[in-house]
Amino acid sequence: MSTQTNQMESKVETVDIDIDTLFAGTPSAEAITLPDEENKPKSIFSKKAKVDMSFADPNAKAADSDDESPIDDLTGEEKENKPLATKEDVNSVLDSFDTEDEEDSSKEQRGRKKINGISDVFEKLIKSEKIVPFDDDKSLEEYTAKDWEELIEANLEERAQQARRETPKQFFESLPQELQVAARYVADGGQDLKGLFATLAQVEETKNLDPKSESGQEYIIREYLHATGYGSEEEIAEEIEVWKDLGKLEQQALKFKPKLDKMQDQVVAQKLQEQEMRKKQQENASRQYMENVYNTLKDGDLGELKIDRKVQAMLYNGLVQPNYPSVSGKNTNLLGHLLEKYQFVEPNYTLISEALWLLSDPDGYKSKIMEKGSNKVVENTVRKLKTEQTNSGGSSLGVQERDSESASRSQTRKISRPTNIFKRI
């Protein structure tokens, strides 16, 4: 057996290859965007950071934050031969924890005395008038969580009400004197603001008069003499000329100025008093109106009509309760609301005309309604009578027809006798 050996020739050439050109379009690691290591989301497979367990060795010295861990300085063989923490080491660490707890508790005891229970806190707040207690005799130690909640809510509500009461008063006191007068006038129901401000303007003008100037002196004297009813315009002018000739014009003006200011203040006070009196009269009229409505409806009789409790309550509330907005900007009762509704919102002029007729001439409207009701009854009666008469006539006619038919049948129809075969001929 012969062995044949084939020989191959290999030719080696040197070729220059530009790697940058070859891999120019291939993405590299720099083209991949990675999350920040600190903000990288954690998963259940994430490896936790290495925990520093150097505290487990009580004999180990604390290393600086800039130095590497002593374990990292060991070689591989030393790391393998390094003994684990013994039982004594662990006990010493636990003892150190107990020592720290005792030190912390001793620090707390040396500080401010600890407050035991919420009742002590609220008792101090009550003594310092920061919390207002309930007026019952229940001890704070007996309070439940619900009691504390109600106490806090009651104090918050009391603070809110106090603020609501004091805010308008503080705002009113901060206003100028003229606006305080106007606010009081409006609060009493006054509507003649133009006349009020004209009076206030005159009072302010009088107070600003200068008794040192000649024009101011003459105006003060003239206004005072007019207010006191000294005389006519000519007599007042003559008196001013006399005092001017005598050189007493300034003296008289200084004498009359305080009296004139007081009289002007009295004019404003009188205007406010008149408005207050009108307010009291309106309140009395309103109270009297409510009493009259109640007395009218309390027995359940409305004239000759009987009304039930539901209608009774509807009428009373509809007449005395201003629960509906009006086109005037103020609230009105149900009567005014319905009148405005059927005049402007849902026009029904027939209904409005009937309401006006009833209000202007109650007897005439009621008599017309009764007359219409009587006519309706008469019409119904006549209709019933006609119906009954028609029915009775039809029924009698039918009887007569049946009688005539039976009579005709009795005349024409005959019954043959039965033949007896045994009858003798």
C-alpha positions, 0 to 999 in steps of 0.5 A: 500500500502506497501513500501519496502526499499532496503538497499545497502552496500558500502565498502570503501577501501584506494588505493595508486595511483601514478599520475606521473605514470598514466599521464607520457605519457600525454602531458602537457602545457610545451610541447606546443611551444608558440610565443613570446609575443612581436613578437606575430602576431597581428590580428583584434581580438587582444586586444590593450595594455592599453593606459596611459591616465593619461595626461588627468588629469592636476592635476595628478602627473607624476608617476615614471616608476617603480611605479604602476599606481594610478588607479591600487591602487584603490579598486573596489568600488573606481574605480566605483565611480571615476568621468570621465574627465570633459570638463574643463579638456579636454580644459586645455589639448588642451590649453597645446598643443597650448602652446607647439606649440607656444614655438616650433615656438619661438625656430625656429624663434630664430634659423638660418633663414629659407631658402624659395625656392629651388632657394635660395639654388642653388644660394648659391651653384652657388656662392660657385662654387659647381654648374655651372649654365646654360648659358641662361638668365633665372632667377632661380626664373623662373625655373621649376622642369624640369629645376632643374632636367636638371641642376643637370643632366648637372652638374653631366655629366660635373663632369664625363667628367672632371674626364675622362679628368683629370684621364689619364692626372694625370696617365700620369704625375705620370709615370716615364719619360721613360714610359711617352716617351713610352706612347707618342710614342704609342699614335702617332701610333709608333710600334717599341717599341723594338727600342724605349726601346733600345734607352731609355736604352742607354740614361739611361746608359749614364746618370748613367755614373760616371765621377769620375771613369776611366772607366766612364771617357773613355766611356764618352769621347769616346761616345762624340767624336763618336757623334761629328764625331771627327775621327776614332776609332784609333784617338779617342783612341790616344786622350784619351791616350794623355789626360790620360797622361796629367791627364786631363781625368777627366776634359774632362769627366766632360766637355763632360758629360752634353753635352753627356746627352743633345745629348742623350735627343735629340736622344729620342726627334728626335725619337718622332718627327719622329713618330709624323711626320709619324702620321701627314702624315697618317692623311693627307693620310686618309683625302685625301683617304676619299675625293677621295672616296667621289669625286668618288661616289658623281655623282652617276657614277661608271665608266660606271655604274649608282648607286642609293643613297643606293648603293652610301652610302653603298660603301662610308661607306664600304670604309671609316668607320672602323666598323668591327673587324679584325684578326690583332686586329684592326678595318677595313672597309667593304672591308677588312672585306669581304676579311677576311670573305671569306678567313677564316670565310666562305671560298669562294675561287672562289669569292676571286679569282674573286676579286683578278682578278678584282683588279689585272687586271680590264680591262681583267676581265671586257672584259671577263665578256663582252665576256661572256655576248655577247656569252650569247646574241648570244646563246639566239638569235640563240635559238630564231631563231631556235624556230621561224623557227621550228614554221614557218615550222610546220605551213606551212607544216600543210597548205600543208597537208590540201590543199592536203587533200582537193584536194584528197577529191575533186577528190573522193567525188562527189555530186549527182544531185537532180532528177526532176520528171518533166524532159522529158526523 
